[in-house]
Amino acid sequence: MAEPFDDALAGLRTQIDEVDQALLSLLNQRAQLAQKVGHIKKQQGSLVFRPEREAKVIAGLKSGNPGPLQNDAISPIWREIMSACRALETPTRVAYLGPAGTFSEQAALGFFGSSLVKVPCASIDEVFHVTAAGAADFGVVPIENSTEGGVARTLDLLLSTPLFIVAETSLNVRHNLLRVRNDLRDIEAIVAHPQALAQCQGWLAQHLPHAERRPVASNAEGARLAAQDPTLAAIASLRAGTEWGLHVVSPAIQDEAHNRTRFAILTHPEQHPSPRASGRDCTSLVVSVRNRPGALHDLVVPLKTHGVSMTRFESRPARSGGQWEYFFYIDLQGHPDEPSVSAALQELRDHCAFFKVLGTFPLDTH
Ligand SMILES: C=C(O[C@@H]1C=C(C(=O)O)C=C[C@H]1O)C(=O)O
């Protein structure tokens, strides 16, 4: 009985081998074209990475995808192909919150593909610093989480940095309780990034009410510490668990099943021009208004007048000597090349005591 199936399998596998050879040949043709683009860019003195072009490539493929490959598979496959093509032009150095196994590393690899030079950093501050100093071409920082809201340190640093946002990417963040021992007994402390502790507080209150919550610089750092001390448990990714040889005592302990984190890709304006319009763009700003009646209302009027949608509005205290003044982080739909967006930005600029465009970039293609 096995034989006819074996023949059928062998025949199909021969066909797959042929398709793979054809794919390889096509991929090499693509790589050669990308190299030619690279030569032209070198002559122009312009940078290799064009997030808006990559977003368009992926959006175009998704819209014309006849299947059976799922559209969700398109983005990771082509990000990897474009990563390999880019690497032929120049190495891309990417700074992120390390060490190995952090969600920031996963976001960096997902966005830039695996052909990159990793620059793991000890803190979000260091990612900004290293990128601003030119020791990395890009920095990847968490900016917002669907359970916990804005990442305060990133928002504060964006205010004063010379860097700007050229792209965004987001990840489903699943937290796992990791430990040397495979049980919940005698855990004295949970070591994790404050965001992860916050995203799992319901589960922790229920299952480990008496264990100390000990904030550390990153979840992967927590995993490293937990690997050395059986009284500790870490909250981190499965990758961090594998990296440090830990048991997954409880998987997916985050309070929200669909916990997502959005990351900003930062670069230096001298390194990189602001991305051109991709057709599906976001413009991020931070502004402050003088405290008077109707100030907040006046802030949204220019958007309404010019028909520009606001997709995010978040406030942070301005730390102005306890005076209850705020910075507002606003995401608008569209690109300043569009007359409506440009007019709205101009009016906002005139209204605001402080006005800074953090970046204009293509929306996440996932
Ligand atoms: C080839 C190019 O350079 C890079 C590689 C891309 C690709 O492989 O498709 C797309 C945009 C750039 O990041 C290009 O600009 O077209």
PDBQT file of the ligand as one rigid body, heavy atoms in Angstrom, charges set to zero:
ROOT
HETATM    1  C1  LIG A 401      16.479  47.902  -4.042  1.00  0.00    +0.000 C 
HETATM    2  C2  LIG A 401      16.244  48.979  -3.308  1.00  0.00    +0.000 C 
HETATM    3  O1  LIG A 401      16.878  49.204  -2.056  1.00  0.00    +0.000 OA
HETATM    4  C3  LIG A 401      16.404  48.614  -0.854  1.00  0.00    +0.000 C 
HETATM    5  C4  LIG A 401      15.918  47.247  -1.090  1.00  0.00    +0.000 C 
HETATM    6  C5  LIG A 401      14.636  47.044  -1.535  1.00  0.00    +0.000 C 
HETATM    7  C6  LIG A 401      14.219  45.734  -2.173  1.00  0.00    +0.000 C 
HETATM    8  O2  LIG A 401      14.956  44.767  -2.047  1.00  0.00    +0.000 OA
HETATM    9  O3  LIG A 401      13.170  45.712  -2.832  1.00  0.00    +0.000 OA
HETATM   10  C7  LIG A 401      13.694  48.093  -1.437  1.00  0.00    +0.000 C 
HETATM   11  C8  LIG A 401      14.014  49.302  -0.878  1.00  0.00    +0.000 C 
HETATM   12  C9  LIG A 401      15.342  49.543  -0.282  1.00  0.00    +0.000 C 
HETATM   13  O4  LIG A 401      15.243  49.410   1.108  1.00  0.00    +0.000 OA
HETATM   14  C10 LIG A 401      15.310  50.052  -3.803  1.00  0.00    +0.000 C 
HETATM   15  O5  LIG A 401      15.341  51.173  -3.269  1.00  0.00    +0.000 OA
HETATM   16  O6  LIG A 401      14.531  49.778  -4.728  1.00  0.00    +0.000 OA
ENDROOT
TORSDOF 0
